[in-house]
C-alpha cells in the first residue's frame, strides 16, 4: 500500500473486479479509447493480466481509493510492462471513474506512481501513451514532469498516439 495526501494505492484483489468492470465498461471513461468500453470478457482477461503482473513483478496497477472513503474504489492505475509496437516498455496508465474527475486525483496519482517507479523500484525511465485528443490526460502527464518524445501508430486508421517519457 502507498499513500498520497488524499489517496491510497493498494494492490488489487479479486473482489475488486466488479468495480474494475464498472469503471472500464462506462462509455464516459472510454471516450478517448478507440476500442470503446470493455465488454465482460475483455475486462476479465485484462483484470487477470493485471493480477498476474503483480505476481510476476511485485508491482503493477493499484486500486485507487480516497483516504476519506477507503471502501470506494475511484480508479485503477499504475506501472506495468506494455508493448509499444515491438518494444516492451514500463508504461504508466490509469482510469478514474467520472465521479472522481476534476479533483486533481489523476495528477496526484501520476506523480506518486512516477516517484515509486523511479525511486522505490529504481527504474530508469517510465513511458505513457495517450490519444492526442485526450487533452486532460496530456496535461496530467506534463504536470507530472513527463515530456512528449514521439508518437506511436498503435490504432490503425486513427491519428498516432502521443508517447511521453520521464527519466531518472
C-alpha positions as YAML, in Angstrom:
chain: A
units: angstrom
residues:
- id: 1
  name: UNK
  ca: [0.00, 0.00, 0.00]
- id: 2
  name: UNK
  ca: [1.16, 3.50, -0.88]
- id: 3
  name: UNK
  ca: [-0.42, 6.76, 0.20]
- id: 4
  name: UNK
  ca: [-0.52, 10.28, -1.17]
- id: 5
  name: UNK
  ca: [-2.03, 13.29, 0.53]
- id: 6
  name: UNK
  ca: [-5.59, 12.21, -0.35]
- id: 7
  name: UNK
  ca: [-5.30, 8.75, -1.90]
- id: 8
  name: UNK
  ca: [-4.43, 5.18, -1.00]
- id: 9
  name: UNK
  ca: [-2.97, 2.96, -3.72]
- id: 10
  name: UNK
  ca: [-3.34, -0.70, -2.87]
- id: 11
  name: UNK
  ca: [-2.75, -3.98, -4.60]
- id: 12
  name: UNK
  ca: [-5.99, -5.12, -6.25]
- id: 13
  name: UNK
  ca: [-7.75, -8.27, -5.10]
- id: 14
  name: UNK
  ca: [-10.25, -10.50, -6.92]
- id: 15
  name: UNK
  ca: [-13.15, -8.84, -5.09]
- id: 16
  name: UNK
  ca: [-12.27, -5.58, -6.88]
- id: 17
  name: UNK
  ca: [-13.29, -6.98, -10.26]
- id: 18
  name: UNK
  ca: [-16.88, -5.71, -10.17]
- id: 19
  name: UNK
  ca: [-15.69, -2.12, -9.69]
- id: 20
  name: UNK
  ca: [-12.94, -2.60, -12.31]
- id: 21
  name: UNK
  ca: [-15.58, -3.70, -14.81]
- id: 22
  name: UNK
  ca: [-17.94, -0.89, -13.84]
- id: 23
  name: UNK
  ca: [-15.26, 1.76, -14.47]
- id: 24
  name: UNK
  ca: [-13.90, 0.20, -17.67]
- id: 25
  name: UNK
  ca: [-17.34, -0.58, -19.11]
- id: 26
  name: UNK
  ca: [-18.50, 3.04, -18.70]
- id: 27
  name: UNK
  ca: [-18.67, 4.83, -22.10]
- id: 28
  name: UNK
  ca: [-17.69, 8.11, -20.40]
- id: 29
  name: UNK
  ca: [-14.35, 6.70, -19.18]
- id: 30
  name: UNK
  ca: [-13.65, 5.39, -22.69]
- id: 31
  name: UNK
  ca: [-14.45, 8.41, -24.84]
- id: 32
  name: UNK
  ca: [-10.78, 8.61, -25.90]
- id: 33
  name: UNK
  ca: [-10.31, 4.85, -26.16]
- id: 34
  name: UNK
  ca: [-10.57, 3.67, -29.79]
- id: 35
  name: UNK
  ca: [-11.59, 0.21, -28.56]
- id: 36
  name: UNK
  ca: [-14.51, 1.67, -26.64]
- id: 37
  name: UNK
  ca: [-15.88, 0.35, -23.36]
- id: 38
  name: UNK
  ca: [-14.68, -3.07, -22.24]
- id: 39
  name: UNK
  ca: [-17.11, -5.94, -22.53]
- id: 40
  name: UNK
  ca: [-17.19, -8.51, -19.73]
- id: 41
  name: UNK
  ca: [-14.81, -10.94, -21.47]
- id: 42
  name: UNK
  ca: [-12.19, -8.24, -22.17]
- id: 43
  name: UNK
  ca: [-12.49, -6.88, -18.61]
- id: 44
  name: UNK
  ca: [-12.00, -10.37, -17.15]
- id: 45
  name: UNK
  ca: [-8.89, -11.05, -19.24]
- id: 46
  name: UNK
  ca: [-7.45, -7.59, -18.51]
- id: 47
  name: UNK
  ca: [-8.07, -7.95, -14.78]
- id: 48
  name: UNK
  ca: [-6.43, -11.40, -14.74]
- id: 49
  name: UNK
  ca: [-3.39, -9.97, -16.57]
- id: 50
  name: UNK
  ca: [-3.24, -7.15, -14.01]
- id: 51
  name: UNK
  ca: [-3.17, -9.65, -11.12]
- id: 52
  name: UNK
  ca: [-0.60, -11.83, -12.93]
- id: 53
  name: UNK
  ca: [1.65, -8.79, -13.47]
- id: 54
  name: UNK
  ca: [1.66, -8.28, -9.69]
- id: 55
  name: UNK
  ca: [2.65, -11.93, -9.12]
- id: 56
  name: UNK
  ca: [5.47, -11.77, -11.65]
- id: 57
  name: UNK
  ca: [6.94, -8.31, -10.95]
- id: 58
  name: UNK
  ca: [5.66, -7.44, -7.42]
- id: 59
  name: UNK
  ca: [4.17, -4.18, -8.71]
- id: 60
  name: UNK
  ca: [1.51, -3.18, -11.20]
- id: 61
  name: UNK
  ca: [-1.78, -1.33, -11.32]
- id: 62
  name: UNK
  ca: [-3.26, -0.37, -7.98]
- id: 63
  name: UNK
  ca: [-6.83, 0.00, -6.86]
- id: 64
  name: UNK
  ca: [-7.10, 3.72, -6.06]
- id: 65
  name: UNK
  ca: [-9.27, 4.88, -3.16]
- id: 66
  name: UNK
  ca: [-9.77, 8.13, -1.30]
- id: 67
  name: UNK
  ca: [-8.32, 8.17, 2.22]
- id: 68
  name: UNK
  ca: [-11.63, 9.61, 3.46]
- id: 69
  name: UNK
  ca: [-13.64, 6.79, 1.84]
- id: 70
  name: UNK
  ca: [-11.38, 3.72, 1.52]
- id: 71
  name: UNK
  ca: [-14.23, 1.37, 0.64]
- id: 72
  name: UNK
  ca: [-14.94, 3.23, -2.62]
- id: 73
  name: UNK
  ca: [-12.54, 2.49, -5.46]
- id: 74
  name: UNK
  ca: [-12.34, 5.61, -7.64]
- id: 75
  name: UNK
  ca: [-9.94, 4.19, -10.22]
- id: 76
  name: UNK
  ca: [-7.23, 1.78, -11.21]
- id: 77
  name: UNK
  ca: [-3.77, 2.68, -12.40]
- id: 78
  name: UNK
  ca: [-0.09, 2.08, -12.06]
- id: 79
  name: UNK
  ca: [3.01, 0.84, -13.80]
- id: 80
  name: UNK
  ca: [3.12, -2.24, -15.98]
- id: 81
  name: UNK
  ca: [5.09, -3.57, -18.90]
- id: 82
  name: UNK
  ca: [3.36, -2.92, -22.21]
- id: 83
  name: UNK
  ca: [4.28, -3.37, -25.86]
- id: 84
  name: UNK
  ca: [4.91, -0.13, -27.74]
- id: 85
  name: UNK
  ca: [4.86, -1.62, -31.22]
- id: 86
  name: UNK
  ca: [7.55, -4.32, -30.97]
- id: 87
  name: UNK
  ca: [9.27, -2.92, -27.88]
- id: 88
  name: UNK
  ca: [8.26, -3.58, -24.28]
- id: 89
  name: UNK
  ca: [8.34, -0.51, -22.04]
- id: 90
  name: UNK
  ca: [7.37, 0.35, -18.49]
- id: 91
  name: UNK
  ca: [4.03, 2.08, -19.00]
- id: 92
  name: UNK
  ca: [2.11, 4.41, -16.72]
- id: 93
  name: UNK
  ca: [-1.63, 4.06, -17.13]
- id: 94
  name: UNK
  ca: [-4.79, 4.91, -15.23]
- id: 95
  name: UNK
  ca: [-8.54, 5.17, -15.49]
- id: 96
  name: UNK
  ca: [-10.69, 7.01, -12.97]
- id: 97
  name: UNK
  ca: [-14.45, 6.87, -12.52]
- id: 98
  name: UNK
  ca: [-16.15, 10.06, -13.77]
- id: 99
  name: UNK
  ca: [-17.19, 10.98, -10.23]
- id: 100
  name: UNK
  ca: [-13.51, 11.40, -9.34]
- id: 101
  name: UNK
  ca: [-12.69, 13.69, -12.26]
- id: 102
  name: UNK
  ca: [-11.80, 17.34, -11.73]
- id: 103
  name: UNK
  ca: [-10.29, 16.88, -8.27]
- id: 104
  name: UNK
  ca: [-6.62, 16.65, -9.24]
- id: 105
  name: UNK
  ca: [-6.54, 12.96, -8.34]
- id: 106
  name: UNK
  ca: [-5.00, 11.89, -11.66]
- id: 107
  name: UNK
  ca: [-2.09, 14.30, -11.25]
- id: 108
  name: UNK
  ca: [-1.60, 13.35, -7.58]
- id: 109
  name: UNK
  ca: [-1.68, 9.66, -8.51]
- id: 110
  name: UNK
  ca: [0.64, 10.08, -11.50]
- id: 111
  name: UNK
  ca: [3.30, 11.94, -9.52]
- id: 112
  name: UNK
  ca: [3.27, 9.22, -6.85]
- id: 113
  name: UNK
  ca: [3.39, 6.39, -9.41]
- id: 114
  name: UNK
  ca: [6.38, 8.03, -11.12]
- id: 115
  name: UNK
  ca: [8.17, 8.51, -7.78]
- id: 116
  name: UNK
  ca: [7.50, 4.86, -6.94]
- id: 117
  name: UNK
  ca: [8.88, 3.69, -10.29]
- id: 118
  name: UNK
  ca: [11.99, 5.87, -10.42]
- id: 119
  name: UNK
  ca: [12.90, 5.93, -6.73]
- id: 120
  name: UNK
  ca: [11.39, 2.94, -4.89]
- id: 121
  name: UNK
  ca: [11.67, 0.48, -7.78]
- id: 122
  name: UNK
  ca: [14.84, 2.03, -9.23]
- id: 123
  name: UNK
  ca: [13.60, 2.07, -12.84]
- id: 124
  name: UNK
  ca: [15.48, 4.25, -15.31]
- id: 125
  name: UNK
  ca: [12.50, 5.51, -17.29]
- id: 126
  name: UNK
  ca: [8.73, 5.40, -17.46]
- id: 127
  name: UNK
  ca: [6.57, 5.89, -20.53]
- id: 128
  name: UNK
  ca: [2.99, 6.92, -21.11]
- id: 129
  name: UNK
  ca: [0.90, 6.75, -24.24]
- id: 130
  name: UNK
  ca: [-2.12, 8.97, -24.73]
- id: 131
  name: UNK
  ca: [-4.56, 9.70, -27.53]
- id: 132
  name: UNK
  ca: [-3.92, 13.18, -28.98]
- id: 133
  name: UNK
  ca: [-7.48, 14.36, -28.31]
- id: 134
  name: UNK
  ca: [-7.31, 13.41, -24.62]
- id: 135
  name: UNK
  ca: [-6.22, 16.89, -23.51]
- id: 136
  name: UNK
  ca: [-6.89, 16.23, -19.81]
- id: 137
  name: UNK
  ca: [-4.50, 13.26, -19.74]
- id: 138
  name: UNK
  ca: [-1.90, 15.14, -21.76]
- id: 139
  name: UNK
  ca: [-1.99, 17.88, -19.11]
- id: 140
  name: UNK
  ca: [-1.71, 15.31, -16.30]
- id: 141
  name: UNK
  ca: [1.40, 13.72, -17.82]
- id: 142
  name: UNK
  ca: [3.00, 17.11, -18.40]
- id: 143
  name: UNK
  ca: [2.20, 18.33, -14.85]
- id: 144
  name: UNK
  ca: [3.86, 15.16, -13.56]
- id: 145
  name: UNK
  ca: [7.08, 16.04, -15.42]
- id: 146
  name: UNK
  ca: [6.72, 13.79, -18.45]
- id: 147
  name: UNK
  ca: [7.81, 15.05, -21.87]
- id: 148
  name: UNK
  ca: [6.45, 14.06, -25.27]
- id: 149
  name: UNK
  ca: [9.20, 12.21, -27.13]
- id: 150
  name: UNK
  ca: [7.33, 10.97, -30.18]
- id: 151
  name: UNK
  ca: [4.27, 9.23, -31.50]
- id: 152
  name: UNK
  ca: [3.11, 5.65, -31.86]
- id: 153
  name: UNK
  ca: [0.98, 4.28, -34.68]
- id: 154
  name: UNK
  ca: [-0.98, 1.93, -32.43]
- id: 155
  name: UNK
  ca: [-4.52, 2.38, -33.76]
- id: 156
  name: UNK
  ca: [-4.93, 1.63, -37.48]
- id: 157
  name: UNK
  ca: [-6.77, 4.39, -39.34]
- id: 158
  name: UNK
  ca: [-6.53, 6.82, -36.39]
- id: 159
  name: UNK
  ca: [-4.14, 9.67, -35.57]
- id: 160
  name: UNK
  ca: [-0.97, 8.43, -33.88]
- id: 161
  name: UNK
  ca: [-0.90, 8.30, -30.08]
- id: 162
  name: UNK
  ca: [1.48, 10.63, -28.25]
- id: 163
  name: UNK
  ca: [4.35, 8.98, -26.38]
- id: 164
  name: UNK
  ca: [5.60, 10.57, -23.16]
- id: 165
  name: UNK
  ca: [8.64, 9.69, -21.06]
- id: 166
  name: UNK
  ca: [10.30, 10.62, -17.82]
- id: 167
  name: UNK
  ca: [13.80, 9.50, -16.85]
- id: 168
  name: UNK
  ca: [15.74, 9.44, -13.60]
...
